[in-house]
């Protein structure tokens, strides 16, 4: 492999050292009674191995054979953090964590970490965590949970995992990790300024302030620069020291024995006291941000060379030689042996097969066990547990229920059937939700399973992400759809990608309940009436459920929870606010919108993902809709029937995946399709519906009516931008003319 200035600096420095009298390698290093020469030498191997991986990645990239070159050079002091932890401590790592990964792998027999990393660099299908889909640090046997390079987006998940491991113990649910496990997550100094990081750290402090156990170690690897932008000197310490509920420690990542001692202190505190600690590990960044980064464009040569003197690999090697643990010649031999090993592995890696088909690439996003999901969705808690969950009588005996009531009863059934189900969000616990949907659940199932969160959607979803990783089944609530956009990357960048980037080895099952859509009366405006679902439908693998009728709501919620348990599905469950308490359909007092509660263990107890529901069998026109549009379409179809027009109404129910087979069949049945879409004309659901019909060869008449490309204003002005029954009826009659 071609040498570069950092590599040459190491070789020159170590070759220039004088050998000293040898010492017992099992004796402590002078000044560091807890670190032996043998231990330091093994950590050097992790550091040097990581360095050679960086050099190889750059060489492979230059040759057009590698695809990722964000390296770990200058950050190899993080090997000390790995050494202070156990391989059973879940780790969510910064992308400069090569030495950490190698050191952790050294603690578990049979690992091949050099090969793991290089297979990721060349995108080989045999790469053991993502299967060539991305270069990530991840390994199921090492409990290194793969993270993409989205800035700080993994921190809410880390907080959630630490919280959930302790919560699982409190409610008596077993996890696959030791009871004293510590969660570690690392980040860069520039990333510490991101709102996601500050929110996650605040959430950790919020837990500690209330005495909620949270065994989490934050490691900020501070190299003083983010790509080309400098972090002000001392900023990380100034902004994180002396914060309530967050112990702050510092270590020099270029002084490996000292870093190990501080890391051990940090880990021991977290492990024994079950509270968060923030460790600032000072580092340097060598060889630029990435292979394509021209560092000389924003740093002087003097500044770049000054960092060479703080190279942690050189510093550890110098200490080993000066302490008499090893001679300069033997250490250089060891370094070159690692170079040769990495070169040999790289030569093999480039010959291995890559992913070659779309089906192979997207396989981890699939939900393959539909039959098992259906079986689980149709099951129920034992009779005695259901009776305890519904002390006033079973819901199927209540008579017709509203949408809000049906969701409430279904949540109670789910909590009774699965001890790992958690229901949480803003105002969800004591108040029972803004619309009363979770009313009474906390009283029946306790504050450990039904609870209020702090007002931060990223933290709400991060809690769910961690709970899913811990083996629980989270059902978080986002109070309004408009609020979800504050935290959309927790769904896109974290939740939906985990199965993809771990080839299904890790999963974060969750069902996110969201109150949404428009048409609220008396409580309006954009933030309480939002119809923007395009960002959800665009996320690969995300299931988007949109129930309208009360019976469908209960059945679809069970299906979502079952799919989450069986296949690790990530589901968003959109609940139309304006229909929460609706009972009537055609005229006041008819009660035709309310519906009996579907018994869990019955054919009506679940709805398969991607199946629509048809109302009527009219031969003249197919109205396709969802949400509030379903109720409007049914009312329009009723009036059309009085005019002699036979219309059928199709409720999509699932916005992702769309029920394409049912949609095509119902379209062909009449040859005329009117799509009623309460979302926006641009980017709305109807675009996908129309495209699906065209793609599947539908040649009949096709039209759509939608809401305007507008935010929803306050009061009666909303009626000017939302689709209404008059518009639907006029479009239907025009198609039939």
N, C-alpha and C positions, 0 to 999 in steps of 0.2 A: 504494500500500500504506500502511496505517496506521502512523504512527510510534509508537515507544514510548520510554521513558526512556533506554535505552541508545543508541538512534538519535539522540534529541534531544541527548544529551550530546556525541556525536561532532560533530554539526552545529554546535553552539554553540562547542565548543572550537576547531574548525578555522576557523570564521568569525572568531573573535577573535584569530587569529594575524596578525602583520604579515609582509608579504612582505619577503624579503631579496634581495640582489643574486644574480642567477642564476649558476649554475656549469655547467660542462660535465657533462651527465648521465652521460657515460661515464667520468668521473673517480671515484676511490674516495670513499666517504663518509668524512669526517674521523673518525679513530680506528679505522677498519675498512678496512685496505688491500685486503682481498679482496672487498669488496662495492661495486659501483658504484651510482650513482644510478639508472641504467636498470634494473639487476637488482632493486633495492629497489622500484622502481615496479611492476615486473611482479609481484613478490610481494605488494605491496599489492593489486593487482587480484584475486589469489587470496583474500586475506583479506576484502576488501570484498565480493567475489562470494559467499563463504560466509556472510557476515553477512546479505546480502539474501536468500539462500536460507532462512535461519532465520526472518527476518521474514515471508517469503512463506508458509512452512509454517504459521506461526501464524495468519496471515490466512486461509489456505485451511481450516485446521481450524475456525476460528471460523465460517466460512461453510458448514461441513458438506461441503466439497469435498476436504479433505485428511485423511490418516489417520495421520500420524506427525509428531511435533514435538520429538523429542529433538534439540536443536540443538548447534552447535559454537561458539557465541558465548563468547568468552573463551579458547578453545583455538586461535585462528587462528595462533599461533606455530608450530604444527606444519607450516605451509607451509615453514619453514626445513628441516625434516627431509626433506620431499619434494625440496627444491632440492638437498640434499646427496647424494641418491640418484640412480639411473638408472631409467628406466621399465622396464628389464629386471630390476630387483631385486624379487622377489615381496614383496607387502605384505599383511599381515593386520591390519586396522585396527580401532581403537576406534571407537565410534559417534559420537564428536565430531571426526571427521577431515575435515570439509568442505573446509577450506583445503588440507590435504594433497592431497585428491583433485583439486581444481581446479588446483593447481600441477603435479601430475604430468601431468594431461591437457594442460596447456600445453606440455609437452615433446614431445608426439606430435601431428603434424599431423592435422587432420580431426576432432578430438574436439569434442563438444558437452556439456561436463560440467554446465552449468547445466540443460540440458534433461534429462540423465540423472537428476539428483537430483530434479528436480520431477516427472518421470514416476513415480519411486518414491513420492514423497509422495502423489500422487493415485491410486496403484495402477493405472496405465495398462498395458494389455497390451503396449504398444510399448516399455516400459522395457527397456533393452538388456541387463541382466544377469539379473534374476529374472523378467522378463516380467510384472511386476505382482504377484508373489506375496509380496513383502516389500520394504520400503524398506531397502536395503543399499548400502554403498559397495562396488562391484565393477565390474570391467571387464576382459575377457579381453585386449584390446589393451594395457592398462596393467599387466597382471599384478597387479591388485588383486583378491585372492581374497575373495569375499563372506563376511562373518561376520554371524551374528545377534547379538543383544545379550545372550546368555547370558554371565554374568560370568566373564571370564578363560578360558572354555573353549577358546579358540583358541590359547592359549599352548603346550600340548603339541604341537599340530599344527605350530606354527612351529618348535619345537625339532626335531621330526621331519623337517620339510622341509630345514632347514639341515643336519642330519645326513645326510639321504639324498642331497642334491646332491653332497656330498663323497664319500659311499660309492659313488655311481654312477660317479664318476670313477675311484675306486680299483679297481672291478671291470670297468672298460671299457665301461660302458653309457652311451650318449649320452642327454642330456636336451635339452629345448628352451630351456635358459637358458645364458647365458655361463658359462664356467668360473670366473670370479671374481665371480659373483653373490652378493649379500648379501640375506639375508632380514630384513625388518623387521616387528616386531609392536608394537602400541601397546596400552596399558591405562591405567586410571585408578588413582589412589592408593588408593581404597577397594577396588578389585578386587585390588590387590597383596596383600591379606590373605587372599584366597581360597585354599583348599588347592590348587586347580588351578594357580593362579599360583605358589605357593611350591614345588609339586612340579615344575613346568616349569623354574623358575629353578634349582632344585637339580639337575635333570637336565642342564641346560646346564653348570653348574659341575662336575658329575660327569664330563662329557665333557672339559672343559678340563683338569681335574685329571689325567686320564689321557693328555692329549696328543691326544685325538680331535678332528679339525678340526670346528668348528661356527661358521660365519659368520652370526651372529645378532645383531641390534641390538634390544634391548628399549627401548622408549620409554615411560616412565611419565609421563603428563600429570597433574601433581599440582596439583589446584585446591583441595585441602584439605577436600573434603567429598564424601560419598557419599549422594546424595539429601538427607537431612536430618542425617546423622550426621557430625560433624567428625572428620577425621583429625588426630591429635595433631601439633602443629608439629614439624617435623624428623624425623618418624617414618620416612619413606621413605629419607632419607639415612642415618639411624642403622641401619636394618635391612638396607641393601643396600651400604653403603660397606665397603670392606676385607674383602670376601668372597673366598675363594680361587678363582682362575680366572675372576673376573668383574670387569672394569674398570668403575669407576663414574665418571660425568661428570655435571655439572650445567649447566643453562643457564636463563636467564630468558626465558620465552616472550613476554614483553612487550617485550623488546629484540631485535627481529628480526635485525639484523646480528650481534649477539653470539651469538644462538642459532644462526645459520647457521654461524658459525665453529666453534662447539663441535660442531654436528652434522657438519660436514665432518671434523673430527678423529675423531669416533666412527666414522663410516662408513669413513674411510681405515684406521683400526686394524682394524676387522672385515674389510675387504676384503683387506688385505695380510697380516694375521696369522692369519686364519681362526679367530678365537676370539670368544666373546661379549662384548658391551659393554652396560652398563646406563646409559641416559641419563635422568636426571630432568629433565623440562621443567616448570618452574614455570608455572602458568597460573592463570586465574581462571574462575569459572563465572558467566556473565551470563545473566539471564532465567530463572533457576531450572533445575531438573533437566529438566523437560519442560513442554509447554503446559498440562497440568492441575495443575502443581505450584504450590501457594500458598507461595511462598518466605518471605513475611512471617510465616508461622506458626512459623518456627524460626530466622529471622535478623532482626536489628534493621535499621531503615531506615539507620542510620549505617553498619552493616557492609556493606549492599548498595551504598550510594552510594560507599563507599571503594573498592570493586572497580571502579567505573567509571573511576577514575583510572588503573587498571592495564590498561584495555582495550587489547589488542594492536593493534586496527585504528586506534584513536586514536593510540597511541604511534608506529606506523609513519608515519601521516599527519603527525604533528607533526615527526618527524625529517626527512621529505622536505621539508617547508616550511622548517624552520629551517636545513637544509643548502643551500637555494637550488636544489633539484632541480626544484621546481614551486611555483607560487603557490597561496595558499589557495583563490582563486577557481577556478583550473583543477582543483585536486584535488577540490573540492566538485562541480564539473561532472562529473568522472570518476565520482565516487561516485553521483551522480544518474543518470548514463547507465547505470550498472550496475543501479540500481534499476528503471529503465524497461525494460531488457532482461529482467530477471528477471520483471517484471510481464507483459511480452508473452509470454514463454515459459509462464508460469503460466496465462495466459488460454487459450493453445492447449492446454495439457496437460489441463485439466479437460474439454475437449470430446472427448478421444480415447477409444476403446473400452476397456472393462474386460474382465477375464476373465468369461465368462458361463456356462461349463459345467463340470461336475465332470471330464469327460474331458479338457478343455483344461488344467485346473488340475493334475491328477495325471500328465499325460503325462511329465514328466521322471523320474518314479519307475519307469516301465515299463522292462522289459528286452526291447526289440523284436526283437533279432537272434538269435532262438532257433536258426535254421538255422546261422548262422555259429558260434554257441556250440557246437552239437553237432559241427560239423566240427572245430573246434579241440580240443574235449575228446577226440575220438577219434584225434587225431594223437599222434605220439611223437617223441622225439629220434632223430636219425640213429643207425643201427646201431652205429657206432663209439663214439658218445657214450654210448649205453646200455651198451655193453660195459664202458666205462671206469667208469661209475657203479655197475656191479654186477660187480666183479672176480671174485666167487666164483660167478657164474652168474646168469642172468636170473631174476627172481622167478617168472615163469610156469612155470619148470622146478623150482621148489622143492617142489611138492606143496601140499596144503592149508595155508593160513596162518591165524593168529589175526587178530583185529581190529587189535591193536597192530602186528603184523608187516605187515599189508596197508597200513595208513596209512603206516608207515615206508617201504615200498617205493614207494608212490605219491608221497611227498614226494621221494624220490630221483629218480624219473622226471621230476617237475616241475622240479626243480632242473637236471636234465640238459637238459631241453627248452627252458628259458627262462632266459637269463642274468640276467634282471631279477628272478627269484624270490629272496626273502630269507626265511629261517626263523629266528625269534628268540623269546625269552621268558625267563622265569626258569628256570634249570637246563637249558635246551634244548641248549646247546652242548657243553661238556666232558662233562657227566654223561650227556647223552642223554635228559633228561626224567625225571621222578619214576618213570614207568612204562616207561621205555626206548623210548618211541615214536620219538624222534629219534636213537636210538643210532647212532653211526657216520657220521652225515651231516656233522658238522663235519670229521672226518678226510678225507672224500672231496671235499668241496666248499669247504673252507677257512673260516677264522674270519671272513672279511669277508662271507660269505653265510649262515653258520649261527652265531649268536652268542647269548651270554647278555646279559640286560639287568639293570638295577637293579631292585630289588624295589618296583615301583610300577606298578600296572596302568594308571593314567592315562598314564604315560610310555610304557608298552609300546604302548598303542593310539595315543598321539600319534605315536610313531615310525612306526607303520603309516600313519596319516593323511598324514604328510609324505612317506613313501616313495611312496605312491600318487600324490600330486601331482607327484612328481619323475619319474614314468614307470616306477617299479619295481612289482613285484607282491609285496606283503608278505603273509606267512603267519605272523602272530604267534600265540603260544600263551598263553592264560590258564590258569594251572595247575589251578584248580578253579572251577566255576561260581559258588560262593559269593563268590569273589574278584572276579568280573566286576562285581558290583553296586557295588563301590567306584568303578568308572569307567564306569558305564552311560551317562552323558551324553556321553562321547566317541563312543559309537555313536549315541545318539539325537540329541543336539544338534549334533554335528559331522559324523560320517561319513554318516549317512543323509540329512542335510539339504542336503549340498553340491550334488548334482545338482538338487534342488528349487529352491534359491535362486540357482542359476546357470543355470537352464533347460537343464541338461545341458552347459554350456560348460566346467565344471570337474568333475572326478570324482576320487574317492579309492578306487580298487579295492583290495579287501582280503578275505582269508579268515581269520577269527579262529577258530582251533582252541580248543575249550574242553572239558576233561575234566569230566564232570558226572553227574548223576542219583545214585540211591542204590544200595543192595544190596551195597556193599563188605563183605567179611568181614574182621574183625580190624583194620580201620582206619576207624573210623566217626566219628560225630558230625556236626553240621550243616555245619561248614566243609569237610568232605571228602565229604559226601553231600548235595548240594543239588538239589532238583527244581523250583526256581522259575524257570520260563521265560516267565511271563506278560509280564514287562517287555520281553522280546525280541519276542514276537509282537505287541506293541502298537506297534512302530516301523514307520511306513509305509515300504514299499520294501525293508525288510531281509529278506534271504533267510535262513531258518533251516533248516539241514539236520540230520537226526538219523538217521545210519546205525546199523544194528544188526548186520548181517551183514558179514563181512570183505570179500566181493566188492563189496557195495554201497558200503562205505566208500571203497575205492579209486576206484570209478567216480564216486561223488558228489563226491569231493574234486576230481577232474579237471574235472567240470562246473562246480563253484563257481569254480575258478581260471579256466576258460575264460570264464565269464560276467563275471568281474571284468575280464579283459583286453578282452573284446569290448564290453561295455556299461557297464563301470565299476561292476559290482555290488558291494555290501557284503554279505558272507555271514558268518554264524556257523555253525560246524561243530561240533555237539554230539556228543561221543564218550562212550558209556556206559562208565565206568571198570570196572564190575563185569564187563563182557564183554571187556575188553582181551585177556585171556589164556585165555578160555574155548575149549575144543575140542569138548566133548560137548554133545549136545542131550537125547536121551531117556534114556540110561543111560551110566554110566561106561565110557569107552573106545570109544564108538561113533564119535567124531570127526565127528559130523554137524553141528556148528556151524562148524567150520573150513571154509574154501572155497579153491579155486584162485584164484590172482591173475589178474584179467582183463587180457588183453593190451591195451595202450593203443589200438592201431590195429585194433579189432575191434568188432563190434556190441555186445558186452557191456562195452566200455571206458568207456562214459559212461552216465549216467542223466539224462534230461531233468528240469529243475526242475518240480516240481508233478506228478510221476507216482508213483503208489503201486506196490506189488508184492504180488501175490496168491500165497498158498500153498494149493494144493488147490482143489477146486471143489465142495465139499459143498453140497447143496441146502437144508439145514435151518437153518443159522445162520451169520451173518457176524460174526467177531470182528475188531474194528478196534483196532490198537495201534501201538506204536512203541517204540524203545529196549529196555529190559529187558522191557517188557510183551510184545514180540514173542516172545521166547523162552518166556516163561510161557504165552502164548496157544497157541503151537505144541505145547507139552507137554500143555496142557489139551485141545486138539483131538485129539491122539493118544489120550488116554484116553476122550474122548467117542466116538471111532470104535470103540473096543472095546465100547462100549455101544450101538452101532448108530446113532449120530448122525453125520450128515455135515456137518461144519463147514468153512468156508473161513476163512483168516486173511489179513487185509489189513494190510500194513505201510505206514503213511502215508509214511515216509521223509522227507517235507518238512513241517515244522510251519508254515512261512510261505514261499510261499503253500501252503495246504492243497490236496491233490490232489482237489478237489471232484468233478470229472467221474468219476474212478475210484471214488471213495467212493460216489457215488450209484448207479453201475452195480452195484457189488458189493452194496450194500444191497438194491436191487430184486431181485437174483438170488435172495435167500432170503426177503425180507420180515421178517427178524428181525435186529436189529443189537445186539451188545453191545460197547460201547466200553470198552477196558481202558486205563486212564490212570494211569500211575505218578506223575503230578504231582498237585497238590492238587485237592480237590473244588471249591473256590472259586478261580476264575481259572485253572484247569487247562486243558490242551489239549482235554479232552473237551467243554468248554462250546462251543468253536468247532466241533467235529465235529458235535455234536448240532444246533447252530443251522444249520449248513450243510445238513444233511439236511432239517430242517424247512423251511428257506427254499426248498429245491428240490422240495418237494412229496412227500417220503417219508411214507407213511401206515402203514407197517408197525409192528411192535413195536420199541421203542427203549429201551435201558437202558444205564446206565454204571456201572462200578465204578472207584473212584479211591482214591488215598491220602488220609489225613486232612489237615485244615487244621492242620498242625503242622510245626514244624521237626523234623528227623530226629535223634532222640536217639542216645546212645552204646550200643554193644553190642546185646544181644538185644532191648532195648526198641524198636529200630527196626522189628522185625517187627510190633509192635502198631499202627504208623501207616502202614506201606507196604502197598499192595495185594499180595495173594499168590495163589498158584494155587488154594488151597482156596476163596477168595472168588470167583474167576473161575468155577471149575467149578460152584459152587453157584448162582451167578447164571445161568449158561448153562442148567442143568437146570431152573431155575425158569421161565425164558422158554419152554422147550419143553414144560412140563407141560400 
